[in-house]
Amino acid sequence: MKKIVLLIIFCLTSIKATAFDDLLFRPLTANTFEPRVGAIIEADDEKLRLDIGSSIDLTEFNPSENIAMRLGADFFTYTRLRSQSNFKFPVETSDYFFGINASMLMKQENYNIGARVRIAHISSHLVDGYTGKDYVFTQMPFVYSREFLDIVFSYERSFIVDKIRVYAGNNFIFSTRPKNVAKLVPQLGLDFEQKLYDFVSLDGGIDWKLAGSHGKTESQKAVQLGLMFHTSKGSGLLLSYYHYSGASIHGMFYDKTDNYNGIGFQVIF
């Protein structure tokens, strides 16, 4: 299956793509598994999360005047570092996400309906920053690999604030190591945007999932709220507060619980 996914990605990236200023399906604000460029300082335990990656829409189809469809690709990492003195940040673990996606947007007079389907792979790895003074891993590494189909539907309109988007979806895991994880991960969430000035808006989101391992299920809750400083062509800089609670997002710690607050920045593209 991995070879098939890699072949599809190669074929998609070989297509001569149109230069799109932004993504047809905007990344979900608080959802962990989205393309980001930025960092979050975890105030509770001196950790730092570093996100590096991107999604790109490669080609577009227009079945009708108010419906657009695109094919694209995703490549990003989300990494946990430990904060030390003298501006040192040993890398403890890093997760790699890559895949392909198809998105759809149907524009109506007062609302928009969107959808995104992703076929993707995640792998997770311990790094040298998770060793002690004897250079032995605090936790022994193991193989963490996951292939899945991710589907999300959204509804967006102006209501109380300038933009509000509600969404629901499901993550269908069809191949995984370790095996003792739930194969279905339902998802609900909400994003909003309220313009404050010509170039500043208040952006926020709430994301909820129900994940499981070892026969037990656990909620994963993420909240993000901050000020978005807009630049040209839909890009900008988001300074935000972030909260996360639930099963760890990092595969090496999939059966452990994280609960932290943080502040950080994110480059929006």
N, C-alpha and C positions, 0 to 999 in steps of 0.2 A: 504493500500500500504506500509506503514512504517513497518508493521509486516512482510510482504513478503520480503522487502529489508533486514531486520534484520536476517530473517531465511536464506536467501541466503548467507549473510556474515558469519553466523555461520557455514554453510556447507562448504564454501570455506576455512575458517580458520581451519577446522577440517581435511583438506586434508594434508597428509604428503608431505611437500613441498621440492623441490630441493633447495639447497643453491646457489642462484644466486648472483654473485658479483655486478651486477648493474641491473637497470631496462631496459627492452627491449625498451620501449618508454621513452626516457629521458624527464624529466619535461621541459616545455617551459620556457625559461629563464625569461622573463618579465611578464608572465601571473600571475595574483594574485592567482588564485585558483589552486595552485600546492603545493605538499608536500615540506616543507622547515623547516630547523632548523636555526634560525638566528634572527637578529633584524635590524631595520632601524630607525635611528634618523631623524625625520622630522625637517629640519632646519627652516622652515617657521613659525611654530606655537607651538614649544616646546612639540610636541607629540612624542611618540615612538611606533613603530609597532613591535610586538613580534610574530614570527611564530614558532610553535612547531608541528611537525608531521612527518608522514612517509607514503610512499607507498611501498608495497612489492609484488613481483611476486611470486605466490605460486606454479604454475605448468605450464609445457610447452608442446606444441604439435608441431610437425615438419612435416607438410604436404609434404615438399620436401626439398632438400638440401639447397636451398637458401631462404626458407621461414620458419620463426619461429612465433609461436603464444603462448601467455601466458594469464593466468587468475590471477588476484590479488585483493588486497584490499587497500583502502585509509582511513587514519584517521589523521586529523590534525585540528589545530585551528589557527586563526589569530586574534590577540588581539590589541586593542588600549589602550595605557597608557598615562598618563600625567606626564611630567617631572617636579619635584619640587626640592627644595634645600635639602641638606643632603642626597642625593642619594635615594630619595623617588620617587616611580612611582605608584601612584594610578591607578587601572585598571578601565577604563571607560566603555568599551564594549568588548565582546568577541563573536566570531562566531565559530561554530563547523561544520566541514565537515566530513562526513563519507560515504563510498559507496564501490562498487565493480567495477572492470574494466577488460576489455579485450584488449590486444594490439597485434599488428602484425608488423613484420619487414621483408621486402623483399630486400635482398642484390643483387645488380647487380655489374658488373665490375667497373663502374664509378659513380654509384649513389645508394642511398637507398630510398625506399618508406616505409613509416610507417603509422600506424593508431592506434587510441585509442578510445575506447567507455567506458564511465563511466555512471553508474546509481548511483545517490548520493542524499544525503539529507544535507541541510544547515539549521541551526537554529542560531538565534542571541539573545543576552541578554545584558541588562544594568547591570553594576556591581557597587559596593559601591563607587568606585572612581568617579562616575558621580553624586554624591550628593553634596549639599552645606553644610555649617556649621550647618544647622538645620537638616541634614541628610534626606532631601527631594530631590528626583530626579529632576535635572534641566529640564529633559524631562520625561514625564510619559512613562513607559515601555509598550510595547504591544507584542502580539504574532507575531513573524516572523518565518515562516517555509516555506521551498521550497524543492520540489523534482523535479528532472530533469534528462534528458538524454543528455549527452555531447559527441559530435563526432568531432574528429579532424583527418585530413589527412596531411601528411608531405612529402616533397621531399628534400633530402639532397645530396650534392655533394661538391667537391672541385671547387671553382670558385673565383679567386682573393685572397681569404683567404683559410686557410686549410680546414675549414668546414663551409658550409652555409646551413641553413635549412629554407625553407619557408613552411608555413602551413596555412590551412584554415579550418574552422569548424563552428558548430552551437550548441547552447544550447537550448534544447527543454524543456520548463518548463511545466509540466503536472499537478502540484498541488502546490498552493501557498497561503499563507496568509501574508500580505494583498493581495487582488485580483487585485488591480489596477496597475499591472505591465505588461510589454510586455512579451508575452509567447515565443518569438523567440529572441535569442541574437546571431547574426552572429559575427564571429571572424576571423581576419587575423593577420599574424605576421611573424617575421623573427628572427632567431638566427644565431650567427656566433661565430667561434673560430679561433684565430690565435696564433700559438705557437711562443713565444718570446725566451725562453730558454728551457732547458731540462725539467724543472719542473714548468715553469711559462707560462701562456698563457693569451691573451686578450680575454675576453668573453663578449658578449653583446646580447641584444635582444630588439625588439620592438613589442608591442602587442596592437591591436586595437579591440574594441568591440562597438556594437551599442545597448545600453540598453534603456529602457523606463519605465516611470511610469506616471500615471495620464494623459494618452493620449499624452505625449510628449516623444520624443526620444532624447538621448544625447550620444555623443561619450565618450568612456572610453579609454584613452591612457596611456600606461605605457612603460617606457624606463629604461633599466638597462645596465650598462657598468662598467666593473671592471677587476681586476687582479685575476686570478685563480692560486692558488698555489697547484699543484698536489702532492698527496701522493700515497700510494700503492692502488691497486685494484680499480682504478677509483674514489677514494674519494679525497677530498681536501678542501681548504678554499678559499672562494671568498670574496674579499674586493671590494665594488662597490658603484657607484653613482646610485641613483634611482630617477625617476620623475614619478609623477602620476597626471592626471587631468581627471575629469569627475565625474559621479555619485559615491557616496561613496561606497566602497567595503563592508562596515559594514551594516548589515541588519537593525539595529536600526536607521540608517541614510540613508536609501536607496533612499529617495527623496531629499537629500541634495547633494551639490557638494563639492568635495575636489580638491585642487590644491596645490601640495607641491613638494619640492625637498628634498632629504635625502641622507645620507651616512650610510652604514652598513656593516654587515658581514653575511655570509651564509656558513654553513657547508654542503658540497656536499657529498652525499652518493650514 
